[in-house]
Amino acid sequence: MNGDATHLRSRNRQHINKRNGFSHSNGAVKESKDDHRCHDHDNVNLMIKKKSGMENGKINCSDKCGLFEKAYFMRWKAEDVLGVVRYHPIPCVFAACMLFFMGVEYTLRMIPASSPPFDLGFVVTLPLNRLLASRPGLNNFLAGLNTVVFVGMQTAYILWTWLVEGRPRATISALFMFTCRGVLGYVTQLPVPEDFLGSGVDFPVGNVSFFLFYSGHVAASVIASVDMKRMQRWEMAWAFDALNVLQVVRLLSTRGHYTIDLVVGVGAGILFDSLAGKYLEKHAVGITASGGYSALYAM
């Protein structure tokens, strides 16, 4: 009985040693343990070499040079480059324009402080400026027409979309736009252009002072036009765009705004319409869920 138990323990011990890589034969247990430690030591050395960038006595560049090997442009082929020009011509044109105007900017002779600003829009509309200067009655008529008809139309439409249709996006856009215009107009106050032709019936009415940068006339018109297109009121939108172009020509002819004021006005109208949309998307759910006044916050 004791002999069987001893034999069983011996076999279990032998099985465990074999599983761990050891052997009892001829004192090989010690040698097997030494070999196992040596193998672990070799693995540690190999890991150190890999981390240090060296393997087999040579510098391993896969880790140090892999930044460019995995870079996106390293996978480009000739057909990929040609495909950019073929399928994305507009960004390519912008890239060429960027390089062109970099050359213009770095070689252009700057305007002296004692000279008036150069404005290409003023150069183009010089004949109209002389015509209006020689006919003050015509200048007043066009200014009044612009104020009563176009400025009145865009103001009425923006308020209509909120008060009647329950869509405040255009109204919020106008509030954002005029607030930003007031801040920027006060921060940088541009000089009144030479040959400025004011009118008591032009908006703001009464020959009062106004900010040049940027054009609230143009920006508000763009806000109204964008809303019309969003509601698929295409004929009204195209009519507003056409009237806005005529307004731009009149403002340049009377020197009521610099060209940059008018161009930024277009961008401001688009920008603040987008910001108003994001504002409503963020706040409409919570406000509507509170019950009541939901029409004030409808999209």
Residue frames as qw, qx, qy, qz and C-alpha x, y, z in Angstrom:
[[0.000, 0.887, 0.462, 0.000, 0.00, 0.00, 0.00],
 [0.277, -0.836, 0.117, 0.459, 2.78, 2.43, 0.97],
 [0.463, -0.172, 0.600, 0.629, 4.78, 1.37, -2.04],
 [0.293, 0.603, 0.639, 0.376, 1.90, 2.15, -4.38],
 [0.083, -0.956, -0.238, 0.149, 1.42, 5.59, -2.84],
 [0.403, -0.637, 0.338, 0.564, 5.14, 6.33, -3.15],
 [0.438, 0.124, 0.679, 0.576, 5.13, 5.20, -6.76],
 [0.171, 0.800, 0.546, 0.181, 2.07, 7.38, -7.51],
 [0.191, -0.924, -0.018, 0.331, 3.67, 10.48, -5.98],
 [0.468, -0.375, 0.515, 0.612, 6.83, 9.84, -7.99],
 [0.373, 0.406, 0.679, 0.485, 4.87, 9.62, -11.23],
 [0.027, 0.926, 0.376, -0.009, 2.95, 12.85, -10.47],
 [0.332, -0.788, 0.195, 0.481, 6.19, 14.65, -9.69],
 [0.468, -0.101, 0.632, 0.609, 7.73, 13.40, -12.92],
 [0.280, 0.660, 0.626, 0.306, 4.69, 14.51, -14.92],
 [0.096, -0.963, -0.168, 0.187, 4.80, 18.04, -13.47],
 [0.418, -0.598, 0.390, 0.562, 8.53, 18.35, -14.13],
 [0.443, 0.189, 0.676, 0.557, 8.11, 17.28, -17.75],
 [0.162, 0.840, 0.500, 0.133, 5.31, 19.81, -18.24],
 [0.196, -0.948, 0.047, 0.247, 7.60, 22.57, -16.94],
 [0.566, 0.755, -0.322, 0.081, 10.43, 21.47, -19.22],
 [0.272, -0.652, 0.684, -0.181, 12.49, 19.54, -16.64],
 [0.876, 0.128, -0.449, -0.120, 13.75, 15.94, -16.66],
 [0.716, -0.618, 0.306, -0.109, 15.00, 13.69, -13.86],
 [0.963, 0.165, 0.018, 0.211, 17.28, 11.58, -16.01],
 [0.740, 0.152, -0.105, 0.647, 21.01, 11.82, -15.19],
 [0.335, -0.540, -0.250, 0.731, 20.58, 14.95, -13.10],
 [0.255, 0.353, 0.456, 0.776, 19.12, 16.85, -16.01],
 [0.166, -0.841, -0.512, 0.060, 16.76, 18.81, -13.82],
 [0.349, -0.700, 0.026, 0.623, 19.43, 21.36, -13.04],
 [0.302, -0.084, 0.539, 0.782, 20.52, 21.60, -16.65],
 [0.068, 0.607, 0.694, 0.381, 16.93, 22.02, -17.81],
 [0.223, -0.874, -0.331, 0.277, 16.40, 24.84, -15.32],
 [0.357, -0.515, 0.258, 0.735, 19.60, 26.52, -16.50],
 [0.243, 0.209, 0.665, 0.675, 18.53, 26.22, -20.13],
 [0.042, -0.783, -0.610, -0.120, 15.16, 27.75, -19.29],
 [0.283, -0.821, -0.100, 0.485, 16.82, 30.71, -17.58],
 [0.350, -0.265, 0.476, 0.762, 19.17, 31.17, -20.52],
 [0.170, 0.479, 0.713, 0.484, 16.24, 31.11, -22.91],
 [0.139, -0.889, -0.420, 0.118, 14.46, 33.79, -20.89],
 [0.366, -0.649, 0.153, 0.649, 17.65, 35.87, -20.81],
 [0.317, 0.049, 0.617, 0.719, 17.95, 35.64, -24.62],
 [0.050, 0.716, 0.644, 0.263, 14.36, 36.77, -25.02],
 [0.253, -0.871, -0.201, 0.370, 15.00, 39.80, -22.80],
 [0.377, -0.417, 0.381, 0.734, 18.11, 40.73, -24.79],
 [0.249, 0.332, 0.698, 0.584, 16.18, 40.42, -28.06],
 [0.060, -0.856, -0.513, -0.028, 13.44, 42.69, -26.77],
 [0.328, -0.761, 0.037, 0.559, 16.04, 45.27, -25.68],
 [0.365, -0.135, 0.556, 0.734, 17.65, 45.17, -29.12],
 [0.151, 0.587, 0.684, 0.406, 14.33, 45.66, -30.84],
 [0.171, -0.907, -0.342, 0.177, 13.46, 48.62, -28.63],
 [0.352, -0.673, 0.229, 0.609, 16.86, 50.19, -29.22],
 [0.561, 0.748, -0.105, -0.339, 16.48, 49.76, -32.99],
 [0.130, 0.592, -0.782, -0.145, 19.24, 47.14, -33.39],
 [0.910, 0.003, 0.346, -0.229, 18.84, 43.54, -34.47],
 [0.913, 0.216, 0.180, 0.294, 21.51, 41.13, -35.78],
 [0.570, -0.308, 0.132, 0.750, 24.13, 43.86, -35.29],
 [0.183, 0.330, 0.415, 0.828, 22.36, 46.30, -37.63],
 [0.181, 0.187, 0.309, -0.915, 20.21, 49.36, -37.00],
 [0.160, 0.493, 0.849, 0.100, 16.55, 48.56, -37.41],
 [0.000, 0.017, -0.138, -0.990, 15.03, 51.53, -39.34],
 [0.194, -0.475, -0.784, -0.349, 11.46, 50.29, -39.24],
 [0.306, -0.719, -0.534, 0.324, 10.65, 52.24, -36.08],
 [0.260, -0.549, 0.011, 0.794, 12.68, 55.39, -36.75],
 [0.010, 0.159, -0.521, -0.838, 11.91, 55.71, -40.46],
 [0.083, 0.429, 0.896, 0.081, 8.35, 54.41, -40.33],
 [0.110, 0.623, 0.315, -0.707, 6.97, 57.95, -40.02],
 [0.288, 0.519, -0.368, -0.716, 7.47, 58.58, -43.73],
 [0.036, 0.044, -0.957, -0.285, 6.95, 54.97, -44.80],
 [0.046, 0.507, 0.847, -0.153, 3.38, 55.12, -43.48],
 [0.096, 0.424, 0.071, -0.898, 2.74, 58.69, -44.63],
 [0.602, 0.571, 0.461, -0.316, -0.27, 59.22, -46.86],
 [0.410, 0.799, -0.251, -0.362, 1.66, 60.78, -49.74],
 [0.204, -0.453, 0.844, 0.201, 4.02, 57.76, -49.94],
 [0.505, 0.254, 0.824, -0.034, 1.10, 55.74, -51.31],
 [0.439, 0.720, 0.038, -0.536, 0.42, 58.18, -54.12],
 [0.630, 0.128, 0.618, 0.452, 0.76, 57.04, -57.70],
 [0.104, -0.077, 0.367, 0.921, 0.87, 59.01, -60.93],
 [0.197, -0.457, -0.705, -0.506, -2.78, 58.26, -61.67],
 [0.334, -0.664, -0.568, 0.354, -3.70, 59.50, -58.18],
 [0.214, -0.430, 0.011, 0.877, -2.08, 62.89, -58.83],
 [0.071, -0.084, -0.570, -0.814, -3.76, 63.17, -62.22],
 [0.254, -0.536, -0.795, -0.130, -7.03, 62.10, -60.63],
 [0.215, -0.578, -0.394, 0.681, -6.91, 65.06, -58.26],
 [0.017, 0.276, -0.276, -0.921, -6.75, 67.45, -61.22],
 [0.197, -0.188, -0.779, -0.564, -9.46, 65.54, -63.06],
 [0.379, -0.546, -0.743, -0.081, -11.99, 65.03, -60.28],
 [0.355, -0.765, -0.336, 0.421, -11.20, 68.05, -58.07],
 [0.476, 0.488, 0.177, 0.709, -10.48, 70.94, -60.46],
 [0.200, -0.902, -0.150, -0.351, -11.85, 73.68, -58.19],
 [0.666, -0.703, 0.109, 0.225, -9.36, 73.09, -55.31],
 [0.727, 0.052, 0.271, 0.629, -6.61, 72.91, -57.93],
 [0.219, 0.745, 0.229, 0.587, -7.66, 76.30, -59.31],
 [0.441, -0.888, -0.029, -0.129, -7.64, 77.70, -55.79],
 [0.795, -0.384, 0.172, 0.438, -4.16, 76.27, -55.24],
 [0.554, 0.362, 0.267, 0.701, -2.93, 77.99, -58.41],
 [0.068, -0.865, -0.188, -0.460, -4.60, 81.24, -57.35],
 [0.658, -0.738, -0.003, 0.149, -2.98, 81.00, -53.94],
 [0.727, -0.138, 0.227, 0.633, 0.47, 80.73, -55.51],
 [0.328, 0.612, 0.303, 0.653, -0.31, 83.57, -57.92],
 [0.248, -0.892, -0.131, -0.354, -1.47, 85.96, -55.22],
 [0.750, -0.542, 0.040, 0.376, 1.46, 85.04, -53.00],
 [0.594, 0.152, 0.245, 0.751, 3.65, 86.34, -55.80],
 [0.031, 0.757, 0.284, 0.587, 1.50, 89.46, -56.14],
 [0.536, -0.828, -0.162, -0.037, 1.50, 90.13, -52.41],
 [0.739, -0.452, 0.105, 0.488, 5.25, 89.77, -51.95],
 [0.485, 0.108, 0.322, 0.806, 6.10, 92.01, -54.93],
 [0.031, 0.825, 0.466, 0.319, 3.31, 94.61, -54.73],
 [0.237, 0.260, -0.223, 0.909, 4.20, 98.18, -53.94],
 [0.214, -0.567, -0.725, 0.328, 2.21, 99.08, -50.83],
 [0.006, 0.832, 0.312, 0.457, 0.01, 102.19, -50.62],
 [0.295, 0.222, -0.415, 0.832, 1.70, 104.98, -48.62],
 [0.168, -0.505, -0.696, 0.483, 0.01, 106.22, -45.46],
 [0.056, 0.427, 0.049, -0.901, -0.51, 109.64, -47.05],
 [0.262, 0.056, -0.639, -0.721, -2.46, 108.21, -50.00],
 [0.731, -0.029, 0.191, -0.654, -6.10, 107.07, -50.09],
 [0.622, -0.089, 0.778, -0.013, -6.78, 103.31, -50.21],
 [0.250, 0.244, -0.689, -0.635, -6.81, 101.66, -53.59],
 [0.574, 0.225, 0.682, -0.394, -10.16, 100.03, -54.40],
 [0.141, 0.000, 0.792, 0.594, -10.69, 98.26, -57.69],
 [0.105, 0.638, 0.762, -0.013, -14.46, 98.58, -57.31],
 [0.005, -0.813, -0.135, 0.566, -14.07, 102.35, -57.19],
 [0.135, -0.382, 0.585, 0.703, -12.02, 102.28, -60.37],
 [0.137, 0.280, 0.879, 0.360, -14.65, 100.25, -62.23],
 [0.011, -0.765, -0.643, 0.025, -17.56, 102.45, -61.07],
 [0.281, -0.329, -0.013, 0.902, -15.80, 105.79, -61.59],
 [0.063, -0.238, -0.490, -0.836, -18.09, 106.86, -64.49],
 [0.396, -0.622, -0.646, -0.197, -21.18, 106.18, -62.35],
 [0.446, -0.529, -0.359, 0.626, -19.67, 108.15, -59.47],
 [0.148, -0.119, 0.186, 0.964, -19.17, 111.15, -61.72],
 [0.214, -0.412, -0.637, -0.616, -22.72, 110.80, -63.08],
 [0.455, -0.660, -0.592, 0.077, -24.31, 110.75, -59.62],
 [0.400, -0.401, -0.184, 0.803, -22.08, 113.59, -58.45],
 [0.019, 0.027, 0.322, 0.946, -23.35, 115.74, -61.31],
 [0.484, -0.360, -0.473, -0.642, -26.99, 114.79, -60.65],
 [0.085, -0.161, 0.737, -0.650, -27.77, 114.92, -56.92],
 [0.684, 0.032, 0.120, -0.719, -31.48, 114.38, -57.59],
 [0.810, 0.199, -0.511, -0.207, -30.80, 111.04, -59.25],
 [0.328, 0.256, -0.792, 0.447, -28.55, 110.05, -56.36],
 [0.351, -0.089, 0.537, -0.762, -31.31, 110.87, -53.85],
 [0.791, 0.114, -0.148, -0.582, -33.90, 108.99, -55.90],
 [0.723, 0.212, -0.658, 0.012, -31.80, 105.83, -56.09],
 [0.121, 0.214, -0.750, 0.614, -30.94, 106.05, -52.39],
 [0.538, -0.032, 0.339, -0.771, -34.59, 106.42, -51.43],
 [0.826, 0.167, -0.355, -0.404, -35.59, 103.57, -53.72],
 [0.526, 0.247, -0.773, 0.255, -32.94, 101.37, -52.14],
 [0.092, -0.147, 0.671, -0.721, -34.09, 102.25, -48.62],
 [0.620, 0.056, 0.225, -0.749, -37.86, 102.08, -49.04],
 [0.849, 0.232, -0.292, -0.375, -38.09, 99.15, -51.43],
 [0.723, 0.262, -0.627, 0.124, -35.15, 96.85, -50.92],
 [0.114, 0.241, -0.714, 0.647, -34.13, 97.48, -47.30],
 [0.580, -0.089, 0.276, -0.761, -37.82, 97.57, -46.37],
 [0.853, 0.130, -0.365, -0.350, -38.49, 94.31, -48.23],
 [0.594, 0.216, -0.725, 0.272, -35.65, 92.38, -46.60],
 [0.114, -0.200, 0.615, -0.754, -36.55, 93.67, -43.13],
 [0.712, -0.019, 0.084, -0.696, -40.22, 92.78, -43.61],
 [0.820, 0.161, -0.520, -0.179, -39.37, 89.30, -44.88],
 [0.372, 0.239, -0.769, 0.462, -37.00, 88.49, -42.02],
 [0.307, -0.096, 0.538, -0.779, -39.58, 89.54, -39.44],
 [0.766, 0.075, -0.183, -0.612, -42.36, 87.74, -41.34],
 [0.655, 0.181, -0.733, 0.001, -40.57, 84.42, -41.16],
 [0.191, 0.048, -0.780, 0.595, -40.55, 84.65, -37.38],
 [0.314, 0.088, 0.405, -0.854, -43.74, 86.47, -36.43],
 [0.720, 0.221, -0.096, -0.651, -46.04, 84.88, -39.02],
 [0.791, 0.250, -0.536, -0.157, -44.42, 81.60, -40.07],
 [0.798, -0.561, 0.184, -0.126, -42.88, 80.81, -36.69],
 [0.892, 0.170, -0.038, 0.418, -39.37, 80.28, -38.10],
 [0.257, -0.951, 0.056, 0.162, -36.89, 82.51, -36.23],
 [0.819, -0.074, 0.222, 0.524, -33.73, 81.37, -38.00],
 [0.415, 0.606, 0.187, 0.653, -33.47, 84.41, -40.29],
 [0.284, -0.905, -0.048, -0.314, -34.23, 86.77, -37.41],
 [0.768, -0.572, 0.163, 0.236, -31.57, 85.18, -35.20],
 [0.734, 0.228, 0.222, 0.600, -29.13, 85.35, -38.12],
 [0.166, 0.799, 0.122, 0.565, -29.75, 89.08, -38.49],
 [0.529, -0.840, 0.052, -0.107, -29.27, 89.63, -34.76],
 [0.835, -0.274, 0.212, 0.427, -25.96, 87.74, -34.82],
 [0.602, 0.451, 0.246, 0.611, -24.85, 89.58, -37.95],
 [0.009, 0.874, 0.075, 0.481, -25.62, 93.14, -36.83],
 [0.659, -0.743, 0.098, 0.065, -24.06, 92.52, -33.41],
 [0.796, -0.120, 0.265, 0.531, -20.82, 91.28, -34.96],
 [0.409, 0.652, 0.233, 0.594, -20.90, 94.16, -37.46],
 [0.269, -0.932, -0.036, -0.240, -21.18, 96.66, -34.61],
 [0.749, -0.566, 0.204, 0.277, -18.21, 95.16, -32.79],
 [0.714, 0.102, 0.336, 0.606, -15.95, 94.99, -35.85],
 [0.251, 0.792, 0.264, 0.491, -17.08, 98.37, -37.17],
 [0.354, -0.928, 0.053, -0.103, -16.15, 100.03, -33.91],
 [0.797, -0.404, 0.254, 0.371, -12.87, 98.16, -33.44],
 [0.454, -0.057, 0.448, 0.768, -11.58, 99.18, -36.90],
 [0.262, 0.820, 0.335, -0.382, -13.05, 102.49, -38.06],
 [0.582, 0.222, 0.446, 0.643, -12.16, 103.02, -41.70],
 [0.018, -0.386, 0.026, 0.922, -11.92, 106.52, -43.20],
 [0.562, 0.646, 0.370, -0.361, -14.76, 107.79, -45.37],
 [0.654, 0.199, 0.483, 0.547, -13.78, 107.20, -49.02],
 [0.045, -0.343, 0.198, 0.917, -12.95, 110.15, -51.21],
 [0.304, -0.015, -0.527, -0.793, -15.79, 111.33, -53.46],
 [0.008, 0.318, 0.908, -0.273, -18.38, 109.92, -51.03],
 [0.270, -0.259, -0.352, -0.858, -21.89, 110.88, -52.14],
 [0.037, 0.211, 0.826, -0.521, -24.17, 110.90, -49.13],
 [0.310, -0.374, -0.502, -0.716, -27.94, 111.23, -49.15],
 [0.326, -0.224, 0.482, -0.782, -30.42, 112.11, -46.43],
 [0.841, 0.017, 0.023, -0.540, -32.77, 109.32, -47.57],
 [0.626, 0.308, -0.715, 0.043, -30.12, 106.59, -47.65],
 [0.837, -0.513, -0.134, -0.135, -30.22, 104.04, -44.86],
 [0.197, -0.583, -0.653, 0.441, -29.47, 104.93, -42.11],
 [0.149, 0.797, 0.407, 0.420, -31.68, 107.90, -42.92],
 [0.279, -0.951, -0.123, 0.051, -30.56, 111.42, -42.09],
 [0.478, 0.712, -0.345, 0.380, -26.89, 111.58, -43.13],
 [0.659, -0.688, 0.274, -0.133, -25.88, 110.07, -39.80],
 [0.009, 0.615, -0.787, -0.054, -22.59, 108.29, -39.19],
 [0.967, 0.053, 0.010, -0.248, -22.32, 104.58, -39.99],
 [0.604, -0.437, 0.627, 0.226, -19.85, 101.71, -39.90],
 [0.465, 0.581, -0.497, -0.446, -18.16, 100.92, -43.18],
 [0.376, 0.238, -0.895, -0.041, -17.03, 97.39, -42.34],
 [0.196, 0.049, 0.802, 0.562, -18.98, 95.40, -43.19],
 [0.325, -0.101, -0.323, -0.883, -22.10, 96.08, -45.28],
 [0.345, 0.174, 0.770, -0.507, -25.28, 95.36, -43.35],
 [0.602, 0.429, -0.099, -0.666, -27.28, 96.06, -46.51],
 [0.540, 0.371, -0.708, -0.266, -25.65, 93.17, -48.34],
 [0.057, 0.142, -0.941, 0.303, -25.49, 90.76, -45.39],
 [0.463, 0.227, 0.564, -0.644, -29.18, 91.12, -44.52],
 [0.655, 0.432, -0.255, -0.565, -30.10, 90.62, -48.18],
 [0.393, 0.316, -0.861, -0.063, -28.09, 87.41, -48.27],
 [0.189, 0.003, 0.849, -0.493, -29.76, 86.15, -45.07],
 [0.615, 0.349, 0.272, -0.653, -33.20, 86.71, -46.61],
 [0.606, 0.470, -0.497, -0.405, -32.17, 85.12, -49.91],
 [0.175, 0.256, -0.943, 0.122, -30.70, 82.03, -48.24],
 [0.378, 0.151, 0.726, -0.554, -33.91, 81.53, -46.26],
 [0.656, 0.439, -0.034, -0.613, -35.98, 81.83, -49.44],
 [0.507, 0.409, -0.727, -0.216, -33.88, 79.17, -51.14],
 [0.062, -0.123, 0.928, -0.347, -34.18, 76.92, -48.09],
 [0.480, 0.344, 0.584, -0.557, -37.97, 77.21, -48.40],
 [0.406, 0.221, 0.755, 0.465, -37.71, 76.71, -52.19],
 [0.235, 0.874, 0.302, -0.300, -39.05, 80.17, -52.98],
 [0.671, 0.013, 0.359, 0.648, -36.77, 80.30, -55.98],
 [0.274, 0.720, 0.342, 0.538, -38.30, 83.20, -57.94],
 [0.325, -0.938, -0.071, -0.093, -38.27, 85.46, -54.89],
 [0.727, -0.495, 0.220, 0.422, -34.70, 84.42, -54.07],
 [0.598, 0.250, 0.360, 0.671, -33.38, 85.17, -57.57],
 [0.054, 0.870, 0.259, 0.416, -35.15, 88.55, -57.51],
 [0.521, -0.844, 0.050, 0.114, -33.48, 89.37, -54.18],
 [0.736, -0.218, 0.307, 0.563, -30.08, 88.34, -55.54],
 [0.428, 0.554, 0.352, 0.622, -30.54, 90.56, -58.61],
 [0.181, -0.933, -0.144, -0.274, -31.58, 93.52, -56.46],
 [0.691, -0.642, 0.122, 0.307, -28.60, 92.89, -54.21],
 [0.667, 0.128, 0.305, 0.668, -26.24, 93.12, -57.19],
 [0.148, 0.769, 0.260, 0.565, -27.78, 96.48, -58.14],
 [0.495, -0.866, -0.063, -0.024, -27.42, 97.58, -54.53],
 [0.762, -0.327, 0.188, 0.526, -23.73, 96.67, -54.59],
 [0.478, 0.430, 0.303, 0.703, -23.20, 98.72, -57.76],
 [0.129, -0.884, -0.207, -0.399, -24.95, 101.73, -56.20],
 [0.649, -0.743, 0.022, 0.165, -22.96, 101.53, -52.97],
 [0.708, -0.095, 0.251, 0.653, -19.69, 101.38, -54.90],
 [0.307, 0.621, 0.328, 0.642, -20.75, 104.24, -57.15],
 [0.273, -0.893, -0.104, -0.342, -21.61, 106.48, -54.20],
 [0.378, 0.426, -0.628, 0.530, -18.52, 105.31, -52.30],
 [0.658, -0.533, 0.067, -0.528, -20.81, 104.22, -49.49],
 [0.874, -0.360, 0.327, 0.021, -18.72, 101.09, -48.92],
 [0.001, 0.600, -0.745, -0.291, -15.37, 99.72, -49.94],
 [0.701, 0.198, -0.588, -0.351, -15.38, 96.57, -52.05],
 [0.308, 0.129, -0.884, 0.327, -14.12, 94.51, -49.13],
 [0.357, 0.021, 0.511, -0.782, -17.11, 95.65, -47.04],
 [0.735, 0.213, -0.128, -0.631, -19.51, 94.28, -49.63],
 [0.625, 0.255, -0.734, -0.077, -17.68, 90.99, -50.20],
 [0.116, 0.088, -0.838, 0.526, -17.43, 90.29, -46.49],
 [0.525, 0.049, 0.264, -0.808, -21.11, 91.18, -46.19],
 [0.776, 0.159, -0.454, -0.408, -21.94, 88.25, -48.49],
 [0.515, 0.154, -0.804, 0.255, -19.83, 85.90, -46.41],
 [0.135, -0.103, 0.613, -0.772, -21.28, 87.25, -43.18],
 [0.691, 0.022, -0.024, -0.722, -24.84, 86.55, -44.34],
 [0.797, 0.126, -0.573, -0.147, -23.99, 82.93, -45.15],
 [0.346, 0.211, -0.757, 0.513, -21.94, 82.45, -41.98],
 [0.254, -0.089, 0.527, -0.806, -24.52, 83.79, -39.54],
 [0.785, 0.020, -0.208, -0.583, -27.34, 81.87, -41.19],
 [0.715, 0.129, -0.681, 0.091, -25.32, 78.72, -40.57],
 [0.159, 0.158, -0.688, 0.690, -24.58, 79.68, -36.96],
 [0.533, -0.092, 0.206, -0.815, -28.25, 80.43, -36.32],
 [0.829, 0.049, -0.437, -0.345, -29.14, 76.99, -37.66],
 [0.553, 0.125, -0.737, 0.369, -26.64, 75.33, -35.32],
 [0.143, -0.169, 0.501, -0.836, -27.99, 77.37, -32.41],
 [0.712, -0.055, -0.012, -0.699, -31.55, 76.22, -33.09],
 [0.785, 0.102, -0.605, -0.085, -30.49, 72.60, -33.50],
 [0.362, 0.153, -0.722, 0.569, -28.82, 72.72, -30.11],
 [0.133, 0.013, 0.512, -0.848, -31.57, 74.52, -28.18],
 [0.538, -0.099, -0.354, -0.758, -34.84, 73.65, -29.93],
 [0.603, -0.171, -0.778, -0.051, -35.30, 70.21, -28.29],
 [0.316, -0.208, -0.662, 0.647, -34.91, 71.39, -24.72],
 [0.182, 0.097, 0.136, -0.969, -37.00, 74.51, -25.14],
 [0.553, -0.086, -0.505, -0.657, -39.80, 72.77, -27.03],
 [0.533, -0.187, -0.818, 0.108, -39.96, 70.01, -24.43],
 [0.086, -0.102, -0.543, 0.829, -40.64, 72.58, -21.73],
 [0.085, 0.641, 0.762, -0.015, -44.09, 73.17, -23.25],
 [0.068, 0.925, 0.273, -0.255, -45.57, 76.35, -24.68],
 [0.051, 0.879, -0.275, -0.386, -43.94, 78.94, -26.94],
 [0.730, -0.063, 0.591, 0.337, -42.75, 76.12, -29.17],
 [0.557, 0.748, 0.307, 0.189, -43.58, 78.14, -32.27],
 [0.065, -0.966, 0.227, 0.107, -40.97, 80.70, -31.24],
 [0.360, -0.594, 0.693, 0.191, -38.26, 78.10, -31.57],
 [0.861, 0.331, 0.382, -0.044, -39.44, 76.11, -34.58],
 [0.498, -0.216, 0.523, 0.657, -36.99, 75.49, -37.36]]
